[in-house]
Amino acid sequence: MQITAVDSEHNLFHVQDVFSSKLVDQILATPWQDIAWQEHIPGQFRPRRKIQNSALPWIKEWDAACEKLWPTLETILHTKLLVYHGTAWWLDEPNYINELHTDGNLPGAMQLFWVGALPTLGTAFYHYKNSDCIRHQFIMAPNSGYIMLNPADSNGFKKLLWHGMLTPVPQNTFRVTSYICLTPQ
């Protein structure tokens, strides 16, 4: 696994080669469009599916690998984390975009990219709420992504980590990502 800070702020990191090739091969071979899912927000249409983890044949191996990963994350990030408590798997359908936003009070997250037709389907981070002020564009590539940490400083101030995925998912394709909350102790 490789974790590299994208700049001197040390709150945004590029991650790659996180999981074993055996597990990656299983993830990439998954028939994603046939897996059980639920609406992103029940009753509100958005072209995003939340995959039901229980329908993933390799989820126990995934969860075990994440639990083993935790001490390494803590060491590299110099942050003690609450225990791993699961992963959200997202399948984004054609025309899906994720507008420029912050994650509010979320203290941290690791999003990994798995399936996507374009390199620009990775998440981009911005210096401000302005898509012209790009901080870092993460490329859509399997078994890679980002870690963002959003702790409050000693005065309770949190830097806003503006991000989004502004390239629509192309027709006849989809995008798959995994999302894990990282909560410092």
VENWO-V395620 format. One record per residue. N is the residue number from 0. SS is DSSP state (alpha for helix, beta for strand, coil for the rest). NEAR is the number of other C-alpha atoms within 12 Angstrom. Layout:
BEGIN
n:N ss:SS near:NEAR
n:N ss:SS near:NEAR
END
This chain:
BEGIN
n:0 ss:coil near:18
n:1 ss:beta near:20
n:2 ss:beta near:26
n:3 ss:beta near:24
n:4 ss:beta near:21
n:5 ss:coil near:22
n:6 ss:coil near:14
n:7 ss:coil near:10
n:8 ss:coil near:16
n:9 ss:coil near:22
n:10 ss:coil near:32
n:11 ss:beta near:38
n:12 ss:beta near:34
n:13 ss:beta near:37
n:14 ss:beta near:32
n:15 ss:beta near:27
n:16 ss:coil near:24
n:17 ss:coil near:33
n:18 ss:coil near:29
n:19 ss:coil near:19
n:20 ss:alpha near:15
n:21 ss:alpha near:17
n:22 ss:alpha near:26
n:23 ss:alpha near:27
n:24 ss:alpha near:16
n:25 ss:alpha near:22
n:26 ss:alpha near:29
n:27 ss:alpha near:23
n:28 ss:coil near:19
n:29 ss:coil near:23
n:30 ss:coil near:18
n:31 ss:alpha near:32
n:32 ss:alpha near:25
n:33 ss:alpha near:14
n:34 ss:coil near:21
n:35 ss:coil near:21
n:36 ss:beta near:24
n:37 ss:beta near:23
n:38 ss:beta near:20
n:39 ss:beta near:22
n:40 ss:beta near:13
n:41 ss:coil near:13
n:42 ss:coil near:8
n:43 ss:beta near:11
n:44 ss:beta near:13
n:45 ss:beta near:21
n:46 ss:beta near:26
n:47 ss:beta near:29
n:48 ss:beta near:33
n:49 ss:beta near:31
n:50 ss:beta near:30
n:51 ss:coil near:24
n:52 ss:alpha near:25
n:53 ss:alpha near:19
n:54 ss:alpha near:20
n:55 ss:coil near:27
n:56 ss:coil near:20
n:57 ss:coil near:21
n:58 ss:alpha near:25
n:59 ss:alpha near:17
n:60 ss:alpha near:20
n:61 ss:alpha near:31
n:62 ss:alpha near:25
n:63 ss:alpha near:18
n:64 ss:alpha near:23
n:65 ss:alpha near:29
n:66 ss:alpha near:23
n:67 ss:alpha near:17
n:68 ss:alpha near:23
n:69 ss:alpha near:29
n:70 ss:alpha near:19
n:71 ss:alpha near:20
n:72 ss:alpha near:32
n:73 ss:alpha near:23
n:74 ss:alpha near:13
n:75 ss:alpha near:21
n:76 ss:alpha near:29
n:77 ss:coil near:16
n:78 ss:coil near:23
n:79 ss:coil near:18
n:80 ss:beta near:27
n:81 ss:coil near:20
n:82 ss:coil near:21
n:83 ss:coil near:28
n:84 ss:coil near:18
n:85 ss:coil near:25
n:86 ss:coil near:30
n:87 ss:beta near:29
n:88 ss:beta near:36
n:89 ss:beta near:36
n:90 ss:beta near:38
n:91 ss:beta near:40
n:92 ss:coil near:32
n:93 ss:coil near:23
n:94 ss:coil near:21
n:95 ss:coil near:29
n:96 ss:coil near:28
n:97 ss:beta near:27
n:98 ss:beta near:21
n:99 ss:beta near:26
n:100 ss:beta near:23
n:101 ss:coil near:27
n:102 ss:coil near:24
n:103 ss:coil near:19
n:104 ss:coil near:20
n:105 ss:coil near:22
n:106 ss:coil near:29
n:107 ss:beta near:33
n:108 ss:beta near:35
n:109 ss:beta near:41
n:110 ss:beta near:38
n:111 ss:beta near:41
n:112 ss:beta near:43
n:113 ss:beta near:40
n:114 ss:beta near:38
n:115 ss:coil near:35
n:116 ss:coil near:26
n:117 ss:coil near:24
n:118 ss:alpha near:25
n:119 ss:alpha near:25
n:120 ss:alpha near:38
n:121 ss:coil near:40
n:122 ss:coil near:43
n:123 ss:beta near:41
n:124 ss:beta near:40
n:125 ss:beta near:28
n:126 ss:coil near:25
n:127 ss:coil near:21
n:128 ss:coil near:20
n:129 ss:coil near:19
n:130 ss:coil near:22
n:131 ss:coil near:17
n:132 ss:coil near:16
n:133 ss:beta near:22
n:134 ss:beta near:27
n:135 ss:beta near:30
n:136 ss:beta near:30
n:137 ss:coil near:33
n:138 ss:coil near:30
n:139 ss:coil near:32
n:140 ss:coil near:31
n:141 ss:coil near:37
n:142 ss:coil near:35
n:143 ss:beta near:33
n:144 ss:beta near:43
n:145 ss:beta near:43
n:146 ss:beta near:39
n:147 ss:beta near:42
n:148 ss:beta near:38
n:149 ss:coil near:32
n:150 ss:coil near:29
n:151 ss:coil near:18
n:152 ss:coil near:12
n:153 ss:coil near:7
n:154 ss:coil near:8
n:155 ss:coil near:10
n:156 ss:coil near:12
n:157 ss:coil near:21
n:158 ss:coil near:26
n:159 ss:coil near:27
n:160 ss:coil near:36
n:161 ss:beta near:32
n:162 ss:beta near:34
n:163 ss:beta near:32
n:164 ss:beta near:34
n:165 ss:coil near:26
n:166 ss:coil near:29
n:167 ss:coil near:28
n:168 ss:coil near:30
n:169 ss:coil near:22
n:170 ss:coil near:17
n:171 ss:coil near:14
n:172 ss:coil near:21
n:173 ss:coil near:30
n:174 ss:beta near:44
n:175 ss:beta near:40
n:176 ss:beta near:38
n:177 ss:beta near:35
n:178 ss:beta near:29
n:179 ss:beta near:32
n:180 ss:beta near:30
n:181 ss:coil near:33
n:182 ss:coil near:27
n:183 ss:beta near:24
n:184 ss:coil near:14
END
